[in-house]
Amino acid sequence: MINALIKAASVNVEPFWPGLFAKALANVNIKTLICNIGLVALPRRRSCLDGGQNGSKKRRL
């Protein structure tokens, strides 16, 4: 799948990167990763995981 994305983006990468990237993200929930980008820096930002509730609850990381 990673190779398909690289091909679709028409970029060249060293051959070891796709495998390394896949191993690094093997146990990561990608949806959580994408939805929580900037959550620490912007705690009042609406997260797609909390149903759009605006930061009334304090979150602990």
C-alpha positions as CSV (number, residue, x, y, z in Angstrom):
1,M,0.0,0.0,0.0
2,I,2.8,2.4,0.8
3,N,4.4,1.7,-2.5
4,A,1.1,2.4,-4.3
5,L,1.0,5.8,-2.5
6,I,4.6,6.6,-3.5
7,K,3.9,5.6,-7.1
8,A,0.7,7.7,-7.2
9,A,2.6,10.7,-5.8
10,S,5.2,10.3,-8.6
11,V,8.1,10.6,-6.2
12,N,11.3,8.6,-5.8
13,V,12.4,7.3,-2.4
14,E,15.2,5.0,-1.4
15,P,14.0,1.4,-1.4
16,F,14.3,0.9,2.4
17,W,11.9,3.7,3.4
18,P,8.5,2.0,2.6
19,G,9.4,-1.0,4.8
20,L,10.8,1.1,7.6
21,F,7.7,3.4,7.5
22,A,5.4,0.3,7.5
23,K,7.2,-1.2,10.5
24,A,7.0,2.1,12.4
25,L,3.3,2.4,11.9
26,A,2.4,-1.3,12.3
27,N,0.9,-0.8,15.8
28,V,-0.4,2.8,15.4
29,N,-4.1,3.7,15.0
30,I,-3.8,6.0,12.0
31,K,-7.2,7.6,12.6
32,T,-6.2,8.7,16.1
33,L,-2.9,9.9,14.8
34,I,-4.5,12.1,12.1
35,C,-7.3,13.4,14.3
36,N,-5.0,14.4,17.2
37,I,-2.5,16.4,15.2
38,G,-2.1,19.7,17.0
39,L,-4.1,18.6,20.0
40,V,-1.4,19.4,22.5
41,A,-0.6,22.8,20.9
42,L,-4.3,23.7,20.5
43,P,-6.2,22.1,23.3
44,R,-9.5,23.8,22.5
45,R,-9.5,22.6,18.9
46,R,-12.3,20.2,18.0
47,S,-11.1,16.6,17.6
48,C,-12.9,14.3,15.2
49,L,-12.9,11.6,17.8
50,D,-14.8,13.5,20.5
51,G,-17.8,14.2,18.3
52,G,-16.8,17.9,17.9
53,Q,-17.2,18.7,21.5
54,N,-15.3,21.9,22.2
55,G,-12.6,21.7,24.8
56,S,-14.8,21.8,28.0
57,K,-13.1,18.7,29.3
58,K,-9.4,18.8,30.1
59,R,-7.5,16.0,28.4
60,R,-4.5,14.2,29.8
61,L,-1.9,12.8,27.4
